[in-house]
Amino acid sequence: MPTAVLDSAAALSQVTAQWDGDIVRQLTDYIAIPAKSPGFDKDWSQHGYIDTVVRNAAGWVEAQKVPGLQLEVVRLPGRTPVLFFEVAATKAGSTGTVLMYGHLDKQPEFNGWRSDLGPWTPKYEDGKLYGRGGADDGYAVYASIAAVQALKAQGKPHPRIVGLIETCEESGSYDLLPYVDALRTRLGEVSLVVCLDSGAGNYDQLWLTTSLRGLVGGVLKVEILTEGVHSGDASGLVPSSFRIMRQVLDRLEDSATGRLLPDIFHCEIPPERVTQAQATASILGDEVYKRFPWAHHDCNGSTLVALPTTTDPTQALLNRTWLPTLSVTGAEGFPSMQDAGNVLRPYTAFKLSLRLPPLVDAGQAAQQLKVLLEDNAPYQAKVTFESGGGASGWNAPGTAPWFERALNAASLAHFGAPVGYVGQGGSIPLMGMLSKGFPTAQMMVCGVLGPRSNAHGPNEFLHVPYAKKLTASVAEVLAQMP
């Protein structure tokens, strides 16, 4: 193994001091701002929260006075803003560019937060910073700059570095491609992407994301009446909109197993991903499924009783990364429990989230989904599916020898364990765009979303000790880039 380019201990010491002295405070302020993604806040521009977090991040970056860094907040008409920065190369003969990516928009509040926590009330406890967005993905811009500073502090030469921090990721990044087009000449020839918006299998080693699922979302609505009617008078004659909804969804999903029925939503899993899943399963074991907050335990609360779809760790990893799955994430047409009278409701609407395997085209899947759900409606009910957009998944390119060596060296230096490889079930639309635009670029897709960090849900937290080591690891990889 080659000698480390950086003084690893000094790099970790520096980023630790920066996290403890400044970054945690910046993220605490960030969490308190409800900068919800435009898909969840249609009045985002008037509310100004997204502009505030962008302005705060930009001010902090500029205050670091990183040598050779230039920063700009770029705004296209009618679109969410992006933060773009550039750091000139100091490595002689370097022609490639490193692209560092993150986002500052957030998921909505959700319910079920611990009584002393909340989405917009940050709390630092036992090395965890609780609140919405700190881990997904507000920390990325701060960690990226801290990694660059670690290089600068040791006078290590580095290639040209650019940063692209968007504010539409949680809505599917529909504003991002116009910015990529507008900034294409300024991005340069990207050779390495550092994306800090992903997960970790545990907090004991560096994890590289090897694949991401795609996503198609939308609202499925079944209408049978123009207004609610007495359930005793109408039931048995007027079909329930909920029962029709069940029939329509049965075309898509086997409710007994959760398997998506149409072949178009499936793909063949590459053999190397199966091999990697087996290796990761040997590391994580049953923690692959035990890490979720299951509701059903034994009377002592110690043994899990509720069962996942599989208890085989390898299959569990593949299920959540390479198989399509359907989730109902919202519903409309239902009164609250206390207001639910004996009324046959006029309609039922579900918000659907369809996760797609990395190699399935989201555009084609969305078209097929609409036809499948709308055609030949039971009882000739009015069935409509309004797509909320989507994005195809991503499968990482082959790992270059230098990149694999650098990842392992960084993981061993800061965690004392080799790098782990894991697919993720979520989506990062930018990765597919970048793979098409820069097919030879290496992709360092990592993140702090490890066990129980619960992004998008209640009690989301940022694991600060892991974030410090990840920041230092990024600096190590940048220093070893050819």
Secondary structure, DSSP 8 states (H G I E B T S, - for coil): ----SS-HHHHHHHHHHHIIIIIHHHHHHHHTS--B-TTT-TTHHHH-HHHHHHHHHHHHHHHT--TTEEEEEE--TTS--EEEEEE---STT---EEEEEEE--B----S---TT-BTTB-EEETTEEESTTIIIIIHHHHHHHHHHHHHHHTT----EEEEEEES-GGGTSTTHHHHHHHTHHHH-SEEEEEE---B-S-SSS-EEEEEE-EEEEEEEEEE--SS-EEHHHHBTTB--HHHHHHHHHHTTB-TTT--B-SGGG-----HHHHHHHHHHHHHHTTHHHHTS--S-B-TTS-SB-S--S---HHHHHHHHHHS-EEEEEEEES---GGG--SEE-SEEEEEEEEEE-TTS-HHHHHHHHHHHHHSS-GGG-EEEEEEEEEE--EE-----HHHHHHHHHHHHHHHSS--EEEEESS--HHHHHHHHH-TT-EEEE--SB-TT--TTSTT-EEEHHHHHHHHHHHHHHHHH--
